[in-house]
Amino acid sequence: MKKILAFFLLLLPLLLNAQKQITVEDIWSKYLFYPKGVRGYTPVPNGNEYSVVGIAGIVKHSFETGEMTEVALPTLKISEFSNKELKLEDLSDYSFDQSENKILLSTEEESIYRRSSKAFYYVFDKQKEKIVSISDKSKGKQSFATFSNDGSKVAFVRDNNLFMVDLASKKETQITFDGERNKVLNGMADWVYEEELSQAQYFSWSPDGSKIAFLRFDESQVKEFSMTMWGELYPEEYRYKYPKAGEDNSVVDVMIYDLNSGKTTKLDFGKDFDGYYPRIYWLPNSTDLITLKLNRHQNHLDFIRYNTLTQQYDVVFTDDNKCWLEISDEYYFLNDNKTMLVTSERDGYNHIYKVELGGPVTQLTKGQWDVASIAAVDQKAKLVYYLSNESNTLNRDLYVINFDGKKKKLLTSGTGWNDVSFSSNAKYYRCTYSDIQTPPVYTIHKADGKQLRVLEDNAALKKRMEDYGFSKKELFSFTSDQGIQLNGWMLKPLDFDATKKYPVLMYVYGGPCSQEVDNSYSRAMDFAWYQLLAQHGYIVVCVDGRGTNARGDEFRKCVYKNMGHYEAIDQISTANYLKTLYYVDKNRIGIWGWSFGGYLSALSAFKSGKTFKMAISVAPVTNWRYYDNIYTERFLQTPQENADGYDQNSPITFAKDLETKYLLIHGTADDNVHFQNAMDLVTALNKAGKQYDQFFYPNKNHFIMGGNTRTHLYTKLTNYILENL
């Protein structure tokens, strides 16, 4: 036995050396480590089937058996049905009407900002076997095309105006006429609503199809930001409305268009309101519209019910928080037209409440854990399905509970991370499961949790990970300098030797309510890049500091009005903890991050002397005065109210203290975190006489993608780390 063990120990280095070496091109040019999904997966309206896009076309399958039930739109027929205008590969997205006799198809999609796009839309009519454009293509592309519930009409936005088309008569009706770029938008969000309230489409059909509610944004008084677009003899200037912290927002009105009368009504919820209308919802009766009204400090939220018959309104529910409220889509309005289910952090953790509109509020879930989302509601059975981290702070599991808050049941394993997509009748769901070592596995289940089949298990990726010698992430926790328990993950080289000293690269995001340390297979492409670094002998570490998610309001919101302060302390504490580990080279610890992580890597490095040997910031905020008002004021209030909260947590303020190697990277066309942030930090570093490195990507936005850009970027990051850490 000893001889066998000795032989194995001699052979081990040879086995490790035989592992394939990862390259940046493997990751970002060949996409060898990108997990597979299920293309075009969509639960169809009848509740018993789902559809996917495959070789045969758009195909329906039974949830129960998995068998193909219908080829809803055959690949071989698409060209014929559209008079040779379309092919399957032209389709960007699709959706069924409620009868499933029509399919709305989007093609030639162009991104506008993070959540908005425009495309040419077509409707496939199964009975007529025709695919027709919803509008004259010469008028331009459309955004957010949406069926009425009966499938007879489609509403959409074009050139900042709201339109409707009757599919039978092909009559197109223009609902608004004052839309104009950088002045008025109808039915679609302005930049800051889209980015920070997580919604771009702001119109909604009433269930009976008789009315359309929409928001009108007058952004004429919002200040413009400009970006130079390079490449021509005379570069172009791109201008758009961007309200920075403390600056004026769009004036927003809630509007209702009545199809029968052709009239549009503006709802009056009080004058001189300096806040937000983040969501609008129709009640099932098609008479009442619920509008969410959020104050500018974002810690007081009213649910307003407006009756279209009486034109009266009342506040039916209010939520408050001493710091801030997170707007979500966790609002379910029941068929009785008088009850809703919501989530709220009012007891210190995010939980589900049943609200009688204008009446009592009943808490359905309770405990020192957070509900992540309401996944589905079965009104007939009076059941709520939800995702939470009750089993473990780092997990996400599916549970079900009664409307009375009883008979709670865990439906998943309690061992990893689950995301689910339910059928419309809440009888089936698709689960996407992963854990820290396992790429996503897509499965179909009955509502009681019983697995029916596997759609995709990413077995090929798992085998490739083995071939390339992927190391396993390790979860850990430690107590910081300030006595705070923090969670982290660590990735060591495959041939890790505890008697050696290793350099460490810390990755940080750390933004409010984010979570990078969990029991999931997250950020797959960066995970592959960290494996590349591990093959070069680096340990990679990530720690979630104060302000991050999944640990309740106290941990999450202790950063209020002082954002960046505690977060930087916790990253510095992480570096100090790592230096106590016998296998860490305490003189070779680096930190990097992107966006908020870029901000935090700079702030942590600048405020900690020589704690870090190297720091990298990609697309960082360098002064919160430069960032948009909805996000920034949520956590800091306005600069006029809290100047120190802005200035004492700005990397620019501490640029004079830089004592480490530092690389700054930014896209010049970043509409989110403006290039201004990089330029002003560079100015401060120059003024302080500091040496640093910088690289800028012309015409690239916050994601720095397109063509060979990501390969170039990660090659630069890799080389900088190898040379400086």
C-alpha positions, 0 to 999 in steps of 0.5 A: 500500500505504501509503495502504491501511495509513493508511486501516486505522489510521484505521478501527481505532478505529472497528472497536474501538468497534463491538465489543459492550460486555460487561455483568455481566448478560450474564455472570451473568444471561444466561450468554452466555459459558458454554460448552456441554457434552454433556448426560448423556454417559455411557459405557454398561457394554458399552464400545462405546456412550455415552448422552446426554440429548436431545429423544428421551430417553436415547439410546445411540450407537455410539462407532465410528460415532456412529449412534444405536443405541437410545432407552434411555428415550424422552421420550414414554414417561417419563410413561406408564412412571411413571404420570404421575409423571415427565417428562424435565425432572425427571431430575437424573442417571441410571446403567445397571446392568451388563446395561443393562436397568435405569436408575437415575434421580434426581429433585428433587435437593437439595444437602447440601454440596459433593459430597453430595445427596439425591433421589428415585430411580426404576428404569426396567425396560426389559423390564417398561416400568415406572418405579418408586420405589426406596422409599416417598417418604413416608420421605424422599429418599435419597442415593447410590443404587447398583446391585449389579453384577447390577442386582437390588438398590439400596443407598442412605443415608437419615437417616444409615442404610444401606438395601438394596432387592431390586428383584424383591420390592421388599423394603427392608432396613434395614442400620444403625439407629443413624444420627442427625444430628450423632451417627452417619452410616453409608455417607456421609461426615461434613463434613470427609471429604467436603470434604477427602478428596473423597468423600461416598459411603462404601459399596461393593458387592462385585463378586458382590453378596454384601456391602456395605462401608461406613464408620461415622462417630461424630461425637458428640465432634466440636465443633459449629459454628452458623450463623444463617439469616436471614429469619424473625421468629426466625432459625433456628440451623443446627448441624453437626459441623466439626472445626477444626485441632487438634480431635477428628475422628469415630471411624470404623469400617470395616464389612462387611454380609453379605447372606446372613447379615444380619450386620455385621462391624466390622474391627479395624485397631488401637485408638486410631488417630487418622487417616483411612480415605479409601478402601475398595475390593473386589478382583475376587474379592469376598473381599478388601477394601482399606482405605486408612489415613492417619495424622493428619499425612497423610504415611504411607499403608497399603493394608490387605488384609482377607480376609472368609473368614479375617478376617485382614489384612495391609499390602500397600503403604505410601507415605510423604512427608516433607511430605504425601500427596495422596489420589486415586482413582488406584488400579486393582486388576487382575483377578489379585487381586494387582496394583494400579496407583497414583500416588505422588510418592516420586521427587519427581514424581507417577508411576505404579507397578505394585505386587504386593500385599505384594511388589515395586514397579515404576515405570512412568513417570519424569521431571521432570514429573507424572502428573495421573491414570490415565485407563484401564487395558486389562488384556487389552492390558496398557496404562495410559492417563494424563494428564500435563504431560510435553509442557509444564508448562502442558499436559495430554496423554494418553499410553499405556504398557505394564505394563512401562513401555515403548512410551510414546506421546503420543495427543494433540497436545501443544499444549493441555489435555485431559481424557478419559473412557474406555469401560469396555473402554478402546477409546474415549474422549471428549476435552475439549480447550481451550487458553488461547484456545479454549473446550472442544471435545468429540470422540470417539476410538479408543484409539489417538488417532484422532478419530472425530467432534466432539460439540460445538465451541462454535462459537457461543461463539467467534463471540460472543467475536469479536462482543464483542471478546475479547482473547487471554490471553498466557502469560509467565514471569519471575524473582521477587525471590527468584530463582524462575521463576514462570509467569503469564498476562496479558490486555490491552485489545483496543486495547492501546497500548504507549505508554500506562500501564495499571492492573493487576488481579492475580487469585490463588488460589494454594492448595497443589497448585492451578494457575490458569496453564495452557494451558486455557480455564478459569474461563469466567465469570471470563474473560468478566468480565476481558474486561469489565474489559479493555474498561474499560482494565484489564490482568488478570494471574494468576501461580502462586507456590510451592506450586502444582501441575505442577512437582514436589514441591520447588516444590509442598511448599516451603510445608510448615509455613509455608503463606502465607509464600512464596505472599504473597512471590511475589504481592508479587514479581509486583506488583514485576515488573509495575511494571518494565513500561513500559506498567503504571501502577505506582501502580495495581496491585490484587489480588483472590481468592476462598477461598484466593485471598481469604486470599492477596490480604489477606495480600499486601496487608497485608504489603506496605505500599502495593504494592497500591492496592486489594485484594479478598477474597471468602470468605477464611480469615483465620486457619487455626486457624478452618479444618478439620483435614484440610486445614489439618493436611496443610500446617501440622500442628496448632496445638499443634505449629506455632503460628507457622505459623498465627499468622505467616501470618494476615491478622488478625496483620497487620491493623494494617499495612493501607495500601490500599483493601480490600473484604471480602465473605463469605456468612453461611452459609458452611459451608466458610470460616466467617463467623467469619473475616470477623468476626474480621478486621473486629474486628482492623481496627477495633481498629487503626483501619483504614478498609475496605469490607465486604459480606455476603450473608445465608444464602449459602454459600461459592459465593455463588450463587442468584437474582440473587446472582452478578450483584449480587456481580460488579456490586459487584466491578466498581464497586469496581475502577472506583472504586478502581483 
